[in-house]
């Protein structure tokens, strides 16, 4: 159950917060890995992302719709996200698996309707995002 301390608000990625990413465009069935307290999985066409040393995969369609290529393997998220602060610990289902969060972390959604969810610790979120006015 998702419970929040505040209402969901619209944010944008800070312009200086780019990632390094490579598309898994090889003949593969994908792979699984442990992250965010659960098993994650990816498939051909997904992206392997290095977000300032935090390594994870992003669904191929989501990445294509939300990131812009800056060149040299650098990408910046250009689409807005919606986020709220969790009032209690829990987990959220993502396209890659399940992610666990603690009270005070941010629950983040790529879509305004609350779909395509993930979670980010408060300190990382506040470093990467700002209110989209």
N, C-alpha and C positions, 0 to 999 in steps of 0.2 A: 504494500500500500504506500502510495506516495503522499506524504504530508509535508506541507511547507510552512515556513515562518512568514513569508511574504508572497505577494502575487507574482506570477510569471511576468518577466519584463523582456523587452527586445534589446539585444546587444550586438555589437560588431567586433570583429577581431581587430586589434590594434595593428596599424599598418606595418610596424616593424616586427611583427610576430609571424615570420614565415617558417615553413617546414621544408625538409628535404624528403623527396618521395620518389619511389620507383614503382611502376605498374608491373604486376605479376602477369606479364604477357607471354608466358611460356606454357608449354603443354604440361599441365599439372592438375592433379585432383585437389590441390590446396594442401594445407597443413593445419595442425592444431598447436596451441601453445597456452601456457598458463599466464594470466595477467588479470589484475583487478579482482583477485580472489576467486577466479573461476576459469574454466577452459574456454578459450576463444578459438574460432576457426576462420579460415579465409579460403578463397577459391580463385581460380584463374580470372584475371581481370581486376582483382582487388589491388589496392595500393599498400606498399610497405612504407611506413612513415617514420621519420626521425624528427621528433618535436623537441629539440634542444636536449637530446639524450634520452628522451622517453620514446621507446620504440613500440609500435603497434601497427595493426592493419586497419584499413578503412574500406568499406564496401565500394566496389568500382563505380557504380551508378551514383552513389552519394558523393564520392570524391569529385567526379566529373561535373556534377551539378553545383558544387559548393566551393571549389578551389580554382584559382587562376594561375597559369604557368608564368613564372617570372624569368625563366631561363636557367640553365645550369642545374637542373634538378630541384630548383627552389619553387615553392608554391605558397600562395597566401589564400586564406579563406576569405572570400569576398561576399558570400551570402550571409544575411543576418541569422542569428540564433535566438532562441527564447530560453530563459533560464530562471530558476528559482532556488532558494536556499532550502535544503532539507532540514526539517525540524527534528528528525530522528534518523537513526541508521537504518539501512535497508539495501535493496538491490533493484536494479532496473534491467530489463531485457533489451539487449542491443542487437544489431544485425550480425555481430560477430559472436555473440554469446550472452553472458550475463555479467554485469559489473556491480560490485558492492561499493557502497558509499557510507560515510559517517555523518552524523549530525553536523551541520554547518557546511558540508560540501555543497556544490552546485549540481542540480539536476538540469541537464542541457538537452534541448530539442532542436533538431535541424528544421522542423516544421512547426508553424504556429499552433497547429492543432494538438501538439504534444506527442507527435510520432517521431520516429527515428531518434531515439533517446540515447544518452550516455551520461556519465557523471565525471566531474572534475573537482579536485580538492580546491578549497577556497583560495589558498595562496596562489596556486597555478592559474585559476580562473581570473583572479584580479590582476595578475601580471599580463594575461593574454587578451582580455576583453574589456570593452568600455560600453557604457550605455549608448544605444543608437537613437539619437534624438531626432 
